[in-house]
């Protein structure tokens, strides 16, 4: 029997997927305000030391009135936070089909390795002679990433992908200035990540848009017309945000290099290339990686992240300081004596906990395993494409890599938009896909299953999406009013953005 997903008092789930999300039916379980005067979650023993005059001790820092905090019992506090934790979606519960974000599963062994005492407690001020172990981890990860990318030099210092972009474009600017020509503009395709134009602008460049061709790739003729003596670089995401690999990448690099411009690659989508193709082999001069997207370190929650930047040898003198080097005895040291360096871009040497996790992932998989993760990610995306393209519009017919981008064109004819479909997907027990991005696809549904998902999970997701497509045809209002199974239904998104309520206040 089908579960009624339009009735919020019934469990969330689907007869098509069989996935069920438990729902609290007690009204009091939904209330955040449970405070009652006099309740306590603790009982302290009588004071056995002389009392302290807080007024004289704290002076002006002493509050005139006690803080108005919720008054609750211990069990209420425990249940409140435990209940909230069950309302969260997590990779441990199901797939994240977020395109361009690569929300893959993080193997637990990586976490175990990162907690090895000698590594976890390594302090950045520890003398180099006592830090050779952690320096070896950093050195080995650098060598692995250089081998994977086909580049010549690398820094692990940047703290995230966008920070890596910033660092990479600083290298571009520093090199051009060393050649006596600072140049003025950076070309960015309309299929790029949104951080790319922001990065170029922050680094002092004018941003010039480059339109994609009918296949979703770079138009070589348009590129040749736009590249001139003022062009510093092209920032290219490859594969692009529509999941298309730039098959003419060698020619793109040749056009740029002929005019003295550089090719920067946004490596956020390296999950489609590792073990199969190396950016350094097809003309890329500098690129960043996202360890949290490609090499299975934690993703989201504000960090910590890691966005290493790899480059060709001619850019190596400009890398951020310090740079890890070896002496004649094989001992590792930090080298600060680099006059052409762009300087530090982060305190200390980067997020070393992320380095350990990424290295554990790389070593555990090995070359063959890394290649298989790439092949599985691409296979999974194409499996979803094949199973859904009869019901959802596919604006670009070019072969998909690690992600597939549909549009809501067919569903929009019934008044249902991509955001409605995404919200309805929640009722089926899945996290929504990426909505309305990239912007070159109107009403985009951007789906990336990663290599983490099994055939069984993919089939559940596919059946959910097919079921929603049928609902759009038969009962579109059910989709347009979704989600029906969540504690909070549709929010006023304009008010949520402009007038957010960010903290609890008594009596409100």
Order of alpha helices (4+ residues) and beta strands (2+ residues): beta-beta-alpha-alpha-alpha-alpha-alpha-beta-alpha-beta-alpha-beta-alpha-beta-alpha-beta-beta-alpha-beta-beta-beta-alpha-beta-alpha-alpha-beta-beta-alpha-alpha-alpha
